[in-house]
Amino acid sequence: MTKEAQKPVVKVAVIGLGRAGHFHLQSITDLPQAVKLTWVIDVDKEKAQRIAAERGCNWSDQLDEALKGPDAVDAVVIASATDTHFPYIMQALRADKAVLAEKPISHELHEVEEAVELAKTKNLAFVCGYQRRADRHFRELKRQLDAGAIGNLKLLKTCSRDNPIPPMEYLRTSGGIFHDMLIHDFDMLDFLSGGQVPESVTATGHSYHPEIEAMGDVDICAVMFKYASGLIAMVDTCRNASYGYDQRIEAFGERGMLTAKNELTSTVELAKADGHRMPSAMYSFPQRYVQAYKSELTEFIELVQAGRDSELHRLEQKAMLRHPNVVRTTIAAEMSWKQGNTMEIAKVDSLLTRTPDGAVATKVDDMQRPEKLRRLDIVEEMLSKYEKHCMQTVAFVKEQHERWLKFDKGELSVFEALQILSDLGDRRGLQAAERCRGQGAPDWLQLVALIHDLGKVMALPQLAGKDLLDEWAVLGDSFPVGCAPDMVGLPDSKKNLDHSHPLYGTKNGIYQSGCGISNLMMSWGKDEYIYHMLKFNKCTLPAEALNTIRLQSFSLWHEKGAYSQFEATEDAETLKWVKELNQMCRSDRTGDDQPAGFGQADWMVELLKKYNMDGKLKW
């Protein structure tokens, strides 16, 4: 028996069964002597079960089962949604499993550092899937570069133009063009330069696509780096190139130039009297990087098989130390674009501040955030119902429930939360509460008026951390998901993925007529969050109070009579109080009686105690 045949078969779990997950599944299929697919894991249970049946393995919607017991795996391949990478990485590493994770490890620098440190401390194989490093053309360029083919390296240029433009749903959670696209190029600069870290970066960009601009992102960008060695590096990237997937590299040195060109669909060139016609570039990255994905997984399996005392393992332990620098460079480039100036890489850490829950935010963003919150009243009125309706889906709402309804963001008293909003110029809750009190409203409605907008704290980095949401997911009118829109006076949004769903796109969707308005799954926002937060903390407000908070922004129902097919008898009482609360709040938008500050009145203290809301609450 050969030494090669004696290598252990590596048992693997693949988590995330979307496009990237399927690349890895195919690569595993091509390596039957080295890999055993033991688990497939996805939040979509039906998909996981179907693929498990096809592949002859176990399935789950949780990673836990794959990490222990008789079918425990040796390695985990993470290809799930971007914002789940870090928790899955940490869970696998803590369970002493080797990890191959699609990028990014995290958008948060401190989380990248934590993951690398944990892998280093436990001496585990930890590879982040920058697949371009495994591409045969780029590796050949690197080999010649290291061999001195062009002498001293003076200039590096990479071109990275995507095709086709990704779905808007993906882009909204991708982390933006810097963390989603450019980070690949920045990792290649590290690869080709031998691990040099730039001194400074200058970035500029523009958005030609209105929806991308609305996300606060750009769809075309140019970035330039300056290094201590004198090296200059330039990157240009774009979300869409009409002629195909464009990935090129140029290295210029004192004795010549190396160029890695695009892979074409064929090698056939047509020559005629009117000129030469070249074949087109590959359509997109699945076609362009077939070999790279397979090589990446093959080398990861070989790394695991080699063991922790091998030279392969030692080299990878060294290579993974680059990850914080790559993310730091990415953050600096994004800062440069946002601020419109050159950013020194060494100053990035000093411009990052750790929030109470451990997350990291830029001080620039923290300075801008109060101004945004001072404008929340205006934003709430002007935010497009149409745009929000495009973005809210059943899957999105469930994802936010998973993120936010664990109530692990920290602890605040009601007064502390009110003080935060008051400091930022938002005192509508106090105004509305005083108006309710002055008109003799029930004491629970006075309290509801006081706290009805506290869900806005989801827009604060110090509470939200890595789960910070865009304003469209915090503010604006609410509506049910899981059924066709009943948008009286507004156009139907064809861009909401649920509206073409065979069930979610029907009039009643996942509901029954007369099921009750309070039983609908509502779009995610401040009202849904504060409703669940109060229930989680066992506050004793009556049901009508909780429903009033939850449905206060469902104006399509309480103002226009939409979705009436779901009404039940008890909804009439809720509707009365929702209208009452909204009347009180509307009166306060003029600012004529805006309080000068915030104070803890005795009646507030008494009501909070009465309804079990005094002291610290979990958020």
SULQUI-V68174 format. One record per pair of residues at least 24 apart in sequence whose ideal C-beta (glycine too) atoms are under 8 Angstrom apart, sorted by the first residue. I is the first residue (numbers start at 1). J is the second residue. Records with the same first field share a line. If there is no record, write none. Layout:
I: J + J
This chain:
7: 34 + 305
8: 305
9: 33 + 34 + 35 + 36
10: 34 + 35 + 36 + 74 + 75 + 301 + 304 + 305
11: 36 + 38 + 71 + 72 + 73 + 74 + 75
12: 36 + 37 + 38 + 39 + 73 + 74 + 75 + 76 + 77 + 301
13: 38 + 39 + 40 + 41 + 63 + 66 + 73 + 75 + 76 + 77
14: 39 + 40 + 41 + 77 + 79
15: 40 + 41 + 42 + 63 + 66 + 76 + 77 + 78 + 79 + 80 + 88
16: 41 + 42 + 78 + 79 + 80 + 81 + 84 + 102
17: 41 + 42 + 44 + 47 + 48 + 51 + 79
18: 79 + 80
19: 286
20: 79 + 102 + 129
21: 77 + 79 + 80
23: 79 + 286 + 293
24: 77 + 79 + 100 + 293 + 297
25: 51 + 55
26: 294
27: 293 + 294 + 296 + 297 + 298
28: 297
30: 294
31: 297 + 298 + 301
34: 298 + 301 + 302 + 305
35: 301
38: 66 + 71 + 73
39: 65 + 66 + 71 + 73
41: 66
42: 80
43: 80
63: 88 + 91 + 92
64: 91
67: 91 + 92 + 95 + 97
68: 95
73: 97
74: 98 + 304
75: 99 + 100 + 125 + 300 + 301 + 304
76: 100
77: 101 + 297 + 300
78: 102
81: 173 + 399
82: 173 + 174 + 175 + 180
83: 173 + 403 + 466 + 467
86: 111 + 115 + 466
89: 115 + 126
90: 114 + 115 + 118
93: 118 + 119 + 122 + 124 + 126
94: 118
96: 122 + 124
97: 124
98: 124 + 125 + 126 + 300 + 303 + 304
99: 124 + 125 + 126 + 127
100: 127 + 129 + 296 + 297 + 300
101: 126 + 127 + 128 + 129
102: 128 + 129
103: 128 + 129 + 130 + 183 + 184 + 187
104: 128 + 175 + 179 + 183 + 327
105: 323 + 327
106: 327 + 466
107: 175 + 179 + 327 + 466
108: 359 + 360 + 466
109: 324 + 327 + 328 + 331 + 348 + 349 + 352 + 360
110: 354 + 358 + 359 + 360
111: 466
112: 323 + 324 + 327
113: 324
115: 323
116: 320 + 321 + 323 + 324
119: 317 + 320
120: 317 + 320 + 321
123: 308 + 313 + 317
124: 308
125: 300 + 303 + 304 + 308 + 313 + 316
126: 316 + 320
127: 296 + 300 + 303 + 316 + 320
128: 320 + 323
129: 296
130: 184 + 187 + 188
131: 289 + 292 + 293 + 296
132: 184 + 187 + 188 + 191 + 247 + 289 + 292
133: 187 + 188 + 191 + 296
134: 291 + 292 + 293 + 295 + 296 + 299
135: 289 + 291 + 292 + 295
136: 291 + 292 + 295
137: 260 + 261 + 263
138: 188 + 191 + 249 + 260
140: 260
141: 192 + 249 + 251 + 258 + 259 + 260
142: 191 + 192
144: 258
145: 192 + 251 + 253 + 258
146: 194
149: 253 + 255 + 256 + 258
150: 251 + 252 + 253 + 254 + 255 + 256 + 257 + 258
151: 253 + 254 + 255 + 256
152: 253 + 254
153: 192 + 193 + 231 + 251 + 252 + 253
154: 230 + 231 + 232 + 252 + 253 + 254
155: 231 + 232 + 233 + 234 + 250 + 251 + 252 + 253
156: 189 + 192 + 193 + 231 + 232 + 233 + 234 + 249 + 250 + 251 + 252
157: 233 + 234 + 235 + 249 + 250 + 251 + 252
158: 185 + 188 + 189 + 233 + 234 + 235 + 236 + 248 + 249 + 250
159: 235 + 236 + 237 + 246 + 247 + 248 + 249
160: 184 + 185 + 235 + 236 + 237 + 246 + 247
161: 236 + 237 + 238 + 240 + 241 + 245 + 246 + 247
162: 237 + 238 + 239 + 240 + 241 + 245 + 284 + 285
163: 240 + 241 + 242 + 243 + 244 + 245 + 246 + 283 + 284
164: 240 + 284
165: 209 + 219 + 239 + 240
166: 239
168: 211 + 212 + 390 + 495
169: 391 + 393 + 497
171: 211 + 212 + 215 + 217 + 239
172: 215 + 391 + 470
176: 215 + 216 + 217 + 334
177: 205 + 217 + 218 + 219 + 221 + 237 + 239
178: 203 + 221 + 330 + 333 + 334 + 337
179: 330 + 334
181: 237 + 239
182: 221 + 223 + 235 + 237 + 330 + 333
183: 326 + 327 + 330
185: 223 + 235 + 237
186: 235 + 326 + 329 + 330 + 333
187: 322 + 326
188: 249
189: 225 + 233 + 235
190: 322 + 325 + 326
192: 249 + 251
193: 227 + 231 + 233
195: 322
196: 227 + 228 + 229 + 231
197: 227 + 325 + 329 + 345
198: 225 + 226 + 227 + 233 + 329 + 345
199: 226 + 227 + 228 + 344 + 345 + 346
200: 225 + 226 + 342 + 343 + 344 + 345
201: 225 + 226 + 329 + 332 + 333 + 336 + 342 + 343 + 345
202: 336 + 341 + 342 + 343
203: 333 + 334 + 336 + 337
204: 337 + 340
205: 337
209: 239
212: 239
214: 387
215: 470
216: 470
218: 337
221: 337
223: 333 + 336
225: 329
243: 280 + 281
244: 280 + 281 + 282 + 283 + 284
245: 281 + 282 + 283 + 284 + 285 + 287 + 288
246: 281
247: 288
263: 288
331: 362
335: 362 + 364
338: 364
339: 364
355: 461 + 462 + 463 + 465
356: 410 + 462
357: 409 + 410 + 462 + 463 + 465
358: 465
359: 461 + 462 + 464 + 465 + 466 + 468
361: 461 + 462 + 468
365: 461
366: 461
369: 459 + 460 + 461
370: 423 + 424 + 425
372: 459 + 471
373: 421 + 424 + 425 + 426 + 456 + 459 + 460
374: 424 + 425 + 426
376: 426 + 456 + 459 + 475
377: 426 + 428 + 589
379: 471 + 475
380: 475 + 476
381: 589
383: 471 + 472 + 475 + 476
384: 476
385: 476 + 477 + 487 + 490
386: 490 + 491 + 493
387: 472
388: 472 + 476 + 477 + 523
389: 479 + 485 + 487 + 490 + 493 + 496
390: 493 + 495 + 496
391: 472 + 473 + 496
392: 473 + 479 + 481 + 496 + 523 + 524
393: 481 + 496 + 497 + 498 + 504
394: 481 + 482 + 498 + 504 + 510 + 521
396: 481 + 524
397: 481 + 521 + 522 + 523 + 524
400: 469 + 473 + 524
401: 524 + 532
403: 467
404: 458 + 467 + 529 + 532
405: 532 + 536
407: 533 + 536 + 537 + 618 + 619
408: 618
409: 463 + 464 + 465 + 467 + 619
410: 463 + 618 + 619
411: 616 + 617 + 618 + 619
412: 457 + 463 + 616 + 617 + 619
413: 614 + 615 + 616 + 617
414: 450 + 451 + 454 + 608 + 613 + 614 + 617
415: 600 + 604
417: 454 + 457 + 619
418: 450 + 451 + 454 + 598
419: 598
420: 457 + 460
421: 453 + 454 + 456 + 457
422: 597 + 598
426: 453 + 456
427: 594 + 595 + 598
428: 453 + 585 + 588 + 589
429: 453 + 454
430: 595 + 598
431: 588 + 593 + 594 + 595
432: 581 + 584 + 585 + 587 + 588
433: 604
434: 595
435: 584 + 587 + 588
436: 584
437: 603
441: 580 + 584
443: 607 + 610
444: 541 + 542 + 544 + 545 + 607 + 611
445: 545 + 548 + 577 + 580 + 581
446: 603 + 607
447: 541 + 545 + 604 + 607 + 608 + 611 + 613
448: 541 + 545 + 548 + 549 + 581
449: 581 + 584 + 585
450: 604 + 607
451: 530 + 549 + 613
452: 527 + 530 + 549 + 552 + 581 + 585
453: 526
454: 526 + 530
455: 525 + 526 + 527 + 528 + 529 + 530 + 533
456: 526
457: 619
458: 526 + 529
463: 619
473: 524 + 525
474: 525 + 526
475: 525 + 526
476: 525 + 553
477: 553 + 554 + 555 + 556
478: 522 + 523 + 525 + 527 + 528 + 551 + 553 + 554
479: 522 + 523 + 554 + 556 + 563
480: 509 + 511 + 520 + 521 + 522 + 523 + 563 + 566
481: 521 + 522 + 523
482: 509 + 510 + 511 + 520 + 521
483: 507 + 508 + 509 + 510 + 511 + 563
484: 509
486: 556 + 562 + 563
487: 556 + 562
488: 556 + 560 + 561 + 562
489: 560
507: 565
508: 565 + 566
511: 566
513: 565 + 566
514: 565 + 566 + 567 + 568
515: 566 + 568
516: 566 + 567 + 568 + 570 + 571
517: 551 + 554 + 557 + 563 + 566 + 567 + 568 + 571 + 574
518: 547 + 550 + 551 + 570 + 571 + 574
519: 566
520: 563 + 566
522: 550 + 551 + 554
525: 553
526: 553
527: 551 + 552 + 553
533: 617 + 618 + 619
534: 613
536: 618
537: 612 + 613 + 617 + 618
538: 612
539: 611 + 612 + 613
540: 610 + 611 + 612
541: 611 + 613
544: 573 + 574 + 577
545: 577
547: 574 + 577 + 578
548: 574 + 577 + 578 + 581
551: 578
552: 578 + 581 + 582 + 585
554: 578
555: 582
558: 582
